[in-house]
Each structure stands twice: as structure tokens, then as C-alpha cells.
Amino acid sequence: MKAGIYVMGSKQEFIVVVVPMSEIKKFVVIDIIGGTVLYYLIKLPLHSFYAAMVGSAVGPMLIRRSMKGPKPRKR
């Protein structure tokens, strides 16, 4: 959806983006809470900051990919 504002003869356009509340909730649960939980689940037993950092970054990506399901095969 585009909307326009006319200011002293010039037209300035802006774009309105609507994000559903379900997408915001999914982001908070998977990325913020899931990433934090994975960080501590890796850091506490391994005592490795780097492994925990990588795991908390890669973990939410893998969770989102597994929620999408398998890609259809090309024939």
C-alpha cells in the first residue's frame, strides 16, 4: 500500500508495512527466547563462549527451517 504526502508542490511517498502479530510472537519465541535457551544449554556444559554464541545464532535458523517442511523435489 502506498500513500503520498504533498509538501509545497513536491510529492513524498512512503510505504506502510503491516506485520501480523502472530509473526511478531513467532519471532520473539524462536529468536529471542529460543536463542537464549540454546546459548545457556551449550555454554553451561561446554564452558565455551564461542560454541554457545554460534549455537544461539544457528539454532533459531534451523528451527525456522524445520518448521517450513521439506522442499518439493525438482523433476
C-alpha positions in Angstrom: 0.0 0.0 0.0 1.5 3.4 -1.0 0.4 6.7 0.4 1.5 10.1 -0.6 2.0 13.5 1.0 2.2 16.7 -0.9 4.5 19.3 0.6 4.8 22.6 -1.1 4.4 21.2 -4.6 6.6 18.1 -4.2 5.3 14.6 -3.7 6.8 12.5 -1.0 5.8 8.8 -1.0 6.1 6.4 1.9 5.3 2.7 2.2 3.2 1.3 5.0 4.2 -2.3 6.0 1.7 -4.3 8.2 3.3 -7.1 10.2 0.8 -9.6 11.7 1.0 -10.1 15.5 1.5 -13.8 15.0 4.8 -13.2 13.1 6.0 -10.9 16.0 5.1 -13.6 18.5 6.9 -16.3 16.5 10.0 -14.1 16.2 10.1 -13.5 20.0 9.6 -17.1 20.9 12.0 -18.6 18.3 14.8 -16.0 18.0 14.9 -14.3 21.4 13.7 -17.0 23.9 15.0 -20.0 21.8 18.3 -18.4 21.1 18.8 -17.5 24.8 17.9 -21.0 25.9 20.2 -22.6 23.4 23.0 -20.3 24.4 22.8 -21.4 28.1 22.2 -25.1 27.1 25.5 -25.0 25.2 27.5 -22.7 27.5 26.9 -24.4 30.8 28.2 -27.9 30.0 30.9 -26.9 27.5 32.1 -23.7 29.1 32.7 -22.3 25.7 31.6 -18.8 24.8 32.2 -19.3 21.1 30.3 -22.5 20.8 27.4 -21.0 22.7 27.4 -17.9 20.5 27.4 -19.9 17.3 24.8 -22.3 18.6 22.5 -19.5 19.6 22.8 -17.9 16.2 22.4 -21.1 14.1 19.8 -22.8 16.3 16.9 -20.5 15.6 17.7 -20.7 11.8 17.5 -24.5 12.0 14.2 -24.3 14.0 12.6 -22.0 11.4 13.8 -24.2 8.5 12.4 -27.3 10.2 9.0 -25.6 10.7 8.8 -24.8 6.9 8.9 -28.5 6.0 10.8 -30.2 3.2 11.2 -28.5 -0.2 9.5 -30.2 -3.1 11.8 -32.1 -5.4 12.6 -30.9 -8.9 11.9 -33.5 -11.6 
